[in-house]
Amino acid sequence: MKGMLKDRLRELDELYPVWEKKTIWEHFVDTADRVPDQDFIVAQGREPYTYRQTKEESLRIAKGFLAAGVRPGSHVALQMENGPEQIFTALAASAVRAVKIPVNPSLSASELKFVLNQSEAEYLAADGPLRPEAEQAGLKQVIHLGEAGSLKGLPVTGWESFLAAGQGMEIPWLGKAEYGDEPSDIIYTSGSTKAPKGVLLTHDMLMRSAFASCRSRGFELGRRIFVPLPMFHVYGYVEGLLAAILVGGTVLLRKGKFVAGPVLDFMEEGEANDILSVPSQMMALITELKERPRSLKSLHAVYCSAAACPSWVWPQIRKNLGVDDVITGYGMTEVCGASMQTAPDDTDEVLQTRVGRILPGGCSGLEELGGRQIAYRVVDRKTGLDCAPGETGELWCKGLVVTKGYFKRDQANARVFTSDGWFKTGDCGCFDEKGYLILAGRVDDMYKINGENVSPQFLEEVLSSCPQIYTVCVTGVPDQKHGQVGAAFLQLYEDTPQNRETAEAYAREHLAKFQVPKYFIYLKTEDWPRTSTGKIQRFRLKEMAQAVVGK
């Protein structure tokens, strides 16, 4: 851990004695004026960009947006890979008070068409091959990092022409601070369920969330954060980019497939202090470091979250990456990322069984929420009443960082918001006596066997302790006799008949009889259906399980 936690918190509190409601751009400019020559973006194969250089590049793009007709409230889709131009363009959208729609470059044709249409995108800024689906999306203009062209009549402006058109433009509302409550982003849910929805988030909500994470994790000023996660989702965006802005930090970006050896080389070269990761990435790094040990001298913090993590991973992070500050968290797009985190000094036992406590807000919290930004209830779905302490129920939340709704989805909003403003997360769990959340999984993931509730997350925690099991995920499937039964998807360290027998015997020994999965399905690394952020797509596993059961 770098320095004493109390000293880092004191520095943060001195830098932010009170919370000021601002746009993302205004927060960035404050930092750029304070540390203009500090590195802000370090991208593999590129010269670093300082805060001053980033401000200059972002303003050029902002003026290009104005020349193209973008105005406050315009919807601008951004389909770019992690890189300097992506960040410049995102900041430029904030500077002109446009609403940004981050778009996953790997979306299917139907998904791309859906997102562009449903979000009412007027402009698309892209850096990859242009897709014909954009023609059908009602766009006014496409701005491409490469050359100009056309998509059957839809104008495509090349980057240099786009920038040249903006020369001499002025942004009249720069420097005003009354726009923090305006929408900043419509971020579409990641696709771990079948129905992505556009989550409306404001500038202030996103920056408050990033600040709470900085305080919870005890960020030092100037922290260098490696972000191998796509910034079209909140994890990399809020915990990486926005958090770095608040502390004058640096984001380290690497394009291409996550391959452990080259990733570790880049982390060493970039002097990464911190890494944001999902379990599959962390497991790859651990395997590489076991085979080819090395010392990451600058690294002192690891954040591993966004999916269930096998219990063996936590002690191996400490051992192989050589860090003590290891955390996980819980959150969702609808609450601007993480709303709970474990503490930097929590034990492996906590990390293996809990996903964190509600983040302290510091100056960004509310007194009526105990200094936090958000409140949670555990609710019995049948009665709508709060559950007794320690009893599992659905998590409902309300607060400063909770979305006001899904864009143009009135029916969905009516389902998830109560009349008095509580948001139904769809997650199940309970809080222990110290305020830590014990997560039981999604409401739709829970299943019953002969009337007995079964939590897939609990089964996964137990089974992940088996020495033969590398990754496990459990889902319920229909069964004529019992209503539903469990199907366990397993990846073993070494897939042999003997190890399969040992893993199944472990399940019978450590689980109640009704909890033991009826089906064991063995996968390889490439077989897991995952989202772009590494989450396992459980609905796809259910389909796979039902196909196996139906044979």
C-alpha positions in Angstrom: 0.0 0.0 0.0 1.4 3.4 -1.0 1.7 5.6 2.1 -0.7 5.7 5.0 -4.4 5.5 4.1 -5.2 8.3 6.5 -2.6 10.6 4.8 -4.1 9.9 1.3 -7.6 10.6 2.6 -6.4 13.9 4.1 -5.0 15.0 0.8 -8.3 14.2 -0.9 -10.3 16.1 1.6 -8.0 19.1 1.4 -8.4 19.0 -2.4 -12.2 18.7 -2.1 -13.3 20.4 1.1 -16.8 20.8 -0.3 -18.5 19.1 -3.3 -19.3 21.4 -6.2 -21.8 20.3 -8.8 -20.1 20.5 -12.2 -20.0 18.9 -15.6 -17.4 16.3 -16.4 -15.6 18.8 -18.6 -15.4 21.4 -15.8 -13.9 18.8 -13.4 -11.4 18.0 -16.1 -10.5 21.6 -16.7 -10.0 22.3 -13.0 -7.5 19.4 -12.9 -5.8 20.4 -16.1 -5.3 24.0 -14.8 -3.9 22.6 -11.5 -1.5 20.0 -13.0 -1.1 20.9 -16.7 2.1 19.0 -17.3 1.1 15.8 -15.5 0.6 12.8 -17.9 -3.1 12.0 -18.4 -3.1 9.4 -21.1 -0.4 6.8 -21.7 -1.4 4.6 -24.6 0.8 1.8 -25.9 2.8 2.8 -28.9 2.0 6.5 -28.5 3.6 9.5 -26.9 1.9 10.4 -23.6 -0.6 13.2 -23.5 -0.5 15.7 -20.6 -3.6 17.3 -19.2 -2.7 20.5 -21.1 -2.4 18.6 -24.4 -5.6 16.7 -23.8 -7.5 19.9 -23.1 -6.2 21.4 -26.4 -7.1 18.3 -28.4 -10.5 18.0 -26.8 -11.3 21.7 -27.5 -10.4 21.2 -31.2 -13.0 18.3 -31.3 -15.6 20.3 -29.4 -15.3 23.1 -31.9 -15.7 20.6 -34.7 -18.9 19.3 -33.0 -20.2 22.9 -32.9 -19.5 23.4 -36.6 -21.3 20.1 -37.4 -24.4 21.4 -35.6 -24.0 19.6 -32.2 -25.7 21.7 -29.5 -26.5 21.1 -25.8 -28.7 18.1 -25.5 -27.7 16.6 -28.9 -27.2 12.8 -28.9 -23.7 11.8 -30.0 -22.9 8.1 -30.3 -19.3 7.3 -29.8 -18.0 4.0 -31.2 -14.3 3.9 -30.5 -11.8 1.5 -29.0 -9.9 2.6 -25.8 -7.4 5.2 -26.9 -6.5 8.9 -26.8 -9.0 10.0 -29.5 -11.8 8.2 -27.6 -11.1 10.2 -24.5 -10.6 13.5 -26.4 -14.0 12.9 -28.1 -15.8 12.0 -24.9 -14.4 15.1 -23.1 -15.4 17.2 -26.2 -19.0 15.9 -26.0 -19.1 17.0 -22.4 -17.6 20.4 -23.2 -20.5 21.2 -25.7 -23.0 19.6 -23.3 -24.0 16.8 -25.7 -25.4 13.6 -24.4 -22.9 10.8 -25.2 -24.0 7.3 -26.1 -21.0 5.0 -25.8 -21.3 2.1 -28.3 -19.5 -1.2 -28.1 -17.5 -1.6 -31.4 -18.2 -5.4 -31.5 -22.0 -5.1 -31.4 -23.9 -7.3 -33.9 -25.7 -5.7 -36.8 -29.0 -5.9 -35.1 -27.7 -4.6 -31.8 -26.0 -1.6 -33.4 -29.1 -0.7 -35.3 -31.1 -1.0 -32.1 -28.8 1.1 -30.0 -28.5 3.9 -32.6 -32.2 4.0 -33.2 -33.4 3.6 -29.6 -31.0 6.2 -28.2 -32.1 8.7 -30.9 -28.5 9.3 -31.9 -28.0 12.2 -34.2 -24.3 12.0 -34.7 -21.8 9.0 -34.7 -18.1 9.4 -34.1 -16.3 6.2 -35.0 -12.8 4.9 -35.5 -13.4 1.4 -37.0 -15.0 0.0 -40.2 -18.3 1.8 -40.9 -21.3 -0.5 -40.7 -24.2 -0.2 -43.2 -26.7 -0.4 -40.2 -25.8 3.2 -39.5 -27.7 4.2 -42.7 -31.0 3.1 -41.1 -30.5 4.9 -37.8 -31.7 8.5 -38.6 -28.2 10.0 -38.1 -27.5 13.5 -39.4 -23.7 12.8 -39.8 -21.0 10.3 -39.3 -17.5 11.5 -38.2 -14.8 9.1 -38.9 -11.2 9.0 -37.6 -10.1 8.1 -41.1 -11.1 9.4 -44.5 -14.3 10.9 -45.7 -16.8 8.8 -47.6 -20.5 8.0 -47.6 -22.9 5.3 -46.6 -25.6 5.4 -49.4 -26.2 9.1 -49.0 -25.3 9.4 -45.3 -22.4 11.9 -45.2 -19.2 10.7 -43.6 -16.8 13.4 -42.6 -13.1 12.6 -42.3 -11.3 13.6 -39.1 -9.1 16.3 -40.6 -12.0 17.9 -42.4 -14.1 17.7 -39.2 -11.4 19.5 -37.2 -10.7 22.1 -39.9 -14.4 23.1 -39.9 -14.3 23.9 -36.3 -11.4 26.4 -36.4 -12.5 29.8 -35.1 -15.7 28.4 -33.4 -16.3 29.6 -29.8 -18.1 27.6 -27.1 -20.2 30.3 -25.4 -21.2 28.4 -22.3 -17.7 27.2 -21.2 -16.9 27.9 -17.6 -20.5 27.9 -16.3 -21.3 25.6 -13.4 -25.1 25.2 -13.6 -25.1 22.2 -15.9 -24.0 19.4 -13.6 -27.5 17.9 -13.4 -27.9 17.6 -17.2 -27.6 14.1 -18.8 -24.1 13.3 -19.7 -24.4 9.7 -20.9 -26.9 7.1 -22.0 -25.0 3.8 -21.3 -26.5 0.6 -22.5 -26.5 -2.4 -20.1 -23.8 -4.9 -20.9 -25.9 -7.8 -22.3 -25.6 -10.3 -19.5 -29.4 -10.4 -19.9 -31.3 -10.4 -23.1 -32.7 -6.8 -23.1 -30.1 -4.0 -23.1 -31.6 -0.7 -21.9 -30.2 2.8 -22.1 -29.4 4.1 -18.6 -29.6 7.9 -18.2 -26.8 9.3 -16.1 -25.9 12.9 -15.3 -22.5 14.6 -15.1 -22.8 15.1 -11.3 -24.0 11.5 -10.6 -21.0 10.1 -12.5 -18.4 12.4 -10.8 -19.9 11.8 -7.4 -19.6 8.0 -7.9 -16.0 8.4 -9.0 -15.2 10.5 -6.0 -16.7 8.0 -3.6 -14.6 5.3 -5.1 -11.4 7.5 -4.8 -12.1 7.9 -1.1 -13.1 4.3 -0.4 -9.9 3.1 -2.1 -7.7 5.9 -0.7 -6.4 7.2 -4.0 -3.1 9.1 -3.8 -2.8 12.1 -6.0 -1.4 11.2 -9.4 -2.3 7.5 -9.3 -1.5 5.7 -12.5 -4.4 3.3 -13.4 -4.2 0.6 -16.0 -7.6 0.2 -17.6 -7.8 -3.0 -19.7 -11.6 -2.7 -19.7 -13.7 -1.0 -22.3 -14.7 2.5 -21.4 -18.1 2.2 -23.0 -19.2 0.6 -19.7 -19.2 2.2 -16.3 -16.5 0.1 -14.7 -13.6 1.4 -16.8 -15.2 4.8 -17.4 -16.0 5.7 -13.8 -13.3 3.8 -11.8 -10.6 4.5 -14.4 -11.1 7.7 -16.4 -13.3 9.8 -14.2 -11.5 8.8 -11.0 -8.1 9.7 -12.5 -9.4 13.1 -13.4 -10.3 13.8 -9.8 -6.8 13.1 -8.5 -4.7 14.3 -11.4 -4.0 10.7 -12.3 -3.0 8.9 -15.4 -4.9 6.3 -17.4 -2.9 3.6 -19.1 -4.5 2.1 -22.2 -3.5 -0.9 -24.3 -5.3 -2.0 -27.5 -5.8 -5.5 -28.6 -6.6 -8.8 -27.0 -5.8 -9.2 -23.3 -2.7 -11.5 -23.3 -1.1 -11.8 -19.9 2.6 -11.6 -20.9 2.4 -8.4 -23.1 -0.1 -6.9 -20.6 2.5 -7.3 -17.8 5.2 -5.8 -20.0 3.0 -2.8 -20.6 2.2 -2.4 -16.9 5.9 -2.4 -16.0 6.8 0.1 -18.8 3.9 2.4 -17.8 4.7 2.1 -14.1 1.1 1.2 -13.3 0.1 1.7 -9.6 -3.3 0.2 -10.0 -5.2 -2.2 -12.3 -9.0 -2.5 -12.9 -9.8 -6.0 -13.9 -12.4 -8.8 -14.1 -11.8 -12.3 -12.7 -10.9 -13.9 -16.1 -8.2 -11.3 -16.6 -6.8 -11.6 -13.1 -6.7 -15.4 -13.5 -4.7 -15.1 -16.7 -2.2 -12.8 -15.0 -1.8 -15.2 -12.0 -1.2 -18.1 -14.3 1.4 -16.1 -16.3 3.2 -15.0 -13.1 3.3 -18.5 -11.7 5.1 -19.7 -14.9 7.3 -16.6 -15.4 7.6 -14.7 -12.1 8.4 -11.0 -12.2 8.2 -8.0 -9.9 5.7 -5.2 -10.6 7.5 -2.6 -8.6 5.1 0.3 -9.1 1.9 -1.7 -8.6 0.3 -1.4 -5.2 -3.4 -1.8 -5.8 -5.7 -4.3 -7.5 -9.5 -4.0 -8.2 -11.1 -7.2 -9.4 -14.9 -7.1 -9.8 -17.9 -7.2 -12.3 -18.3 -11.0 -12.0 -18.2 -13.8 -9.4 -14.5 -14.5 -8.5 -13.3 -18.0 -7.5 -12.1 -18.0 -3.9 -8.6 -19.2 -4.8 -7.9 -16.0 -6.8 -7.6 -13.5 -3.8 -4.6 -15.0 -2.0 -3.0 -15.7 -5.3 -3.3 -12.0 -6.3 -1.4 -11.0 -3.1 1.2 -13.7 -3.6 1.9 -13.4 -7.4 1.3 -9.7 -7.9 2.9 -8.7 -4.7 0.2 -6.3 -3.4 -1.8 -6.0 -0.2 -4.4 -3.5 -1.4 -6.8 -5.8 -3.0 -10.5 -5.0 -3.3 -13.8 -6.1 -5.0 -17.1 -4.3 -5.3 -20.7 -4.4 -6.2 -22.7 -2.1 -8.4 -24.4 -1.7 -11.8 -24.8 0.8 -14.6 -28.0 2.1 -13.0 -26.0 3.4 -9.9 -23.0 4.8 -11.9 -20.8 1.8 -11.3 -19.7 0.6 -7.8 -22.0 1.6 -4.9 -20.2 -0.8 -2.5 -16.6 -1.9 -2.1 -14.5 -3.9 0.3 -11.8 -1.9 2.1 -8.1 -1.9 1.0 -7.1 -3.8 4.2 -9.9 -6.4 4.2 -8.9 -10.0 4.5 -9.2 -12.8 1.9 -12.0 -14.3 3.9 -14.0 -11.0 3.4 -13.2 -10.9 -0.3 -14.3 -14.6 -0.7 -17.7 -14.1 0.9 -18.7 -10.4 0.7 -18.8 -7.7 -2.1 -18.3 -4.7 0.1 -20.1 -2.0 2.1 -21.9 1.1 0.9 -19.2 3.7 -0.1 -18.6 6.7 2.1 -19.3 9.8 0.2 -17.1 12.3 2.0 -18.1 15.8 1.0 -20.2 14.4 -1.8 -22.5 12.5 0.4 -25.7 13.5 2.2 -26.1 13.9 5.9 -29.5 12.1 5.8 -27.8 9.1 4.2 -25.1 8.9 6.9 -22.6 10.7 4.7 -23.2 8.3 1.8 -24.6 8.9 -1.7 -27.0 6.0 -1.7 -29.2 3.9 0.6 -30.3 0.3 0.2 -33.1 -1.8 1.5 -33.5 -5.6 1.5 -37.1 -6.3 0.5 -39.4 -9.4 0.5 -40.6 -9.4 -3.1 -43.9 -11.0 -2.2 -44.9 -8.5 0.6 -42.9 -5.5 -0.4 -41.8 -5.2 3.3 -38.2 -5.0 4.6 -36.7 -8.4 5.4 -35.5 -9.2 8.9 -31.7 -8.7 9.5 -29.8 -11.5 7.9 -32.7 -12.6 5.7 -32.1 -12.7 1.9 -34.3 -10.5 -0.3 -34.2 -8.1 -3.3 -32.0 -5.1 -3.0 -33.7 -1.7 -3.6 -31.8 1.6 -3.6 -32.4 5.3 -3.7 -30.0 8.2 -3.7 -27.8 10.8 -5.5 -26.2 8.3 -8.0 -29.3 6.3 -8.9 -30.5 6.8 -12.5 -33.8 8.6 -12.9 -34.8 6.0 -15.5 -34.1 4.2 -18.8 -34.3 6.3 -21.9 -37.7 6.0 -23.7 -38.6 2.8 -21.7 -41.7 3.8 -19.8 -42.9 0.2 -19.2 -39.5 -0.9 -17.9 -39.3 2.2 -15.6 -42.8 1.4 -14.2 -41.6 -2.1 -13.4 -38.3 -1.1 -11.6 -39.3 2.1 -9.7 -41.7 2.2 -6.8 -44.1 5.1 -6.4 -41.8 6.6 -3.8 -38.7 6.4 -5.9 -36.9 3.2 -4.8 -35.1 1.4 -7.7 -35.5 -2.4 -7.7 -32.1 -3.7 -8.7 -33.1 -7.3 -9.4 -30.2 -8.5 -7.2 -30.7 -10.6 -4.1 -28.7 -10.6 -0.9 -28.5 -9.5 2.7 -26.2 -7.4 4.9 -24.2 -8.8 7.7 -23.8 -7.2 11.1 -20.9 -5.0 9.9 -22.8 -3.7 6.9 -21.1 -6.0 4.3 -23.3 -7.3 1.5 -23.6 -11.0 1.0 -24.7 -11.3 -2.6 -27.0 -14.2 -3.6 -27.2 -13.5 -7.3 -29.9 -12.1 -9.6 -33.6 -12.6 -8.9 -33.9 -14.5 -12.1 -31.0 -16.7 -11.3 -32.5 -18.0 -8.1 -34.4 -21.3 -8.4 -36.4 -23.7 -6.3 -36.1 -27.4 -5.8 -39.2 -28.9 -4.2 -39.9 -25.5 -2.7 -36.4 -25.0 -1.4 -34.6 -21.8 -2.5 -31.2 -22.3 -4.1 -28.7 -19.5 -4.7 -26.4 -20.2 -7.6 -23.9 -17.7 -6.1 -23.7 -19.7 -2.9 -23.1 -22.9 -4.8 -20.4 -21.2 -6.9 -18.6 -20.0 -3.7 -18.6 -23.5 -2.3 -17.5 -25.2 -5.5 -14.8 -22.7 -6.3 -12.9 -23.9 -3.2 -12.4 -27.3 -4.8 -8.8 -27.6 -5.8 -9.7 -29.1 -9.2 -12.1 -26.4 -10.2 -10.8 -23.3 -12.1 -14.1 -21.6 -12.9 -17.7 -22.5 -12.0 -21.1 -21.1 -12.8 -24.5 -22.6 -11.8 -27.9 -22.1 -13.3 -31.3 -23.7 -12.8 -33.1 -25.7 -15.5 -36.7 -27.0 -15.7 -37.3 -30.5 -14.3 -40.6 -32.4 -14.4 -40.2 -34.0 -11.0 -38.6 -31.2 -8.9 -39.7 -28.1 -10.7 -36.1 -27.0 -11.3 -32.7 -28.6 -10.8 -29.1 -27.2 -11.0 -26.7 -27.4 -13.9 -23.1 -26.7 -13.0 -20.8 -25.5 -15.7 -17.2 -26.3 -14.7 -13.7 -25.6 -16.1 -11.1 -27.7 -14.5 -7.4 -26.9 -14.2 -6.8 -30.3 -15.9 -9.8 -31.9 -17.4 -9.5 -35.7 -16.8 -12.0 -38.3 -15.8 -10.5 -38.6 -12.4 -10.7 -34.8 -11.8 -14.3 -34.7 -12.9 -15.1 -37.4 -10.5 -13.3 -35.6 -7.7 -15.1 -32.3 -8.5 -18.5 -34.0 -8.4 -17.7 -35.8 -5.2 -16.7 -32.5 -3.7 -20.1 -31.1 -4.5 -21.9 -34.0 -2.9 -19.7 -33.7 0.2 -19.9 -29.9 0.8 -23.5 -29.1 -0.3 -26.9 -30.2 1.0 -28.5 -33.0 -1.0 -31.0 -30.7 -2.6 -28.3 -28.2 -3.6 -26.1 -30.7 -5.5 -26.4 -29.9 -9.2 -28.1 -32.7 -11.2 -26.0 -31.9 -14.3 -22.3 -31.2 -14.6 -21.2 -29.7 -17.9 -17.5 -29.2 -18.6 -16.1 -26.3 -20.6 -12.9 -24.9 -21.9 -11.7 -21.3 -21.7 -13.1 -20.4 -25.1 -16.5 -22.0 -24.5 -17.7 -19.5 -21.9 -20.2 -17.0 -23.3 -19.0 -13.6 -22.0 -19.9 -9.9 -22.4 -17.2 -7.4 -23.5 -16.5 -6.7 -19.9 -15.9 -10.4 -19.1 -19.2 -11.2 -17.4 -20.5 -14.6 -18.0 -23.8 -14.4 -19.9 -26.0 -16.6 -17.7 -29.0 -16.5 -20.1 -26.7 -18.2 -22.7 -25.7 -20.8 -20.1 -29.3 -21.5 -19.4 -29.8 -22.0 -23.1 -26.8 -24.3 -23.3 -28.0 -26.3 -20.2 -31.5 -26.7 -21.6 -30.0 -28.0 -24.9 -28.0 -30.6 -22.9 -31.0 -31.6 -20.8 -33.2 -31.9 -23.9 -30.9 -34.4 -25.5 
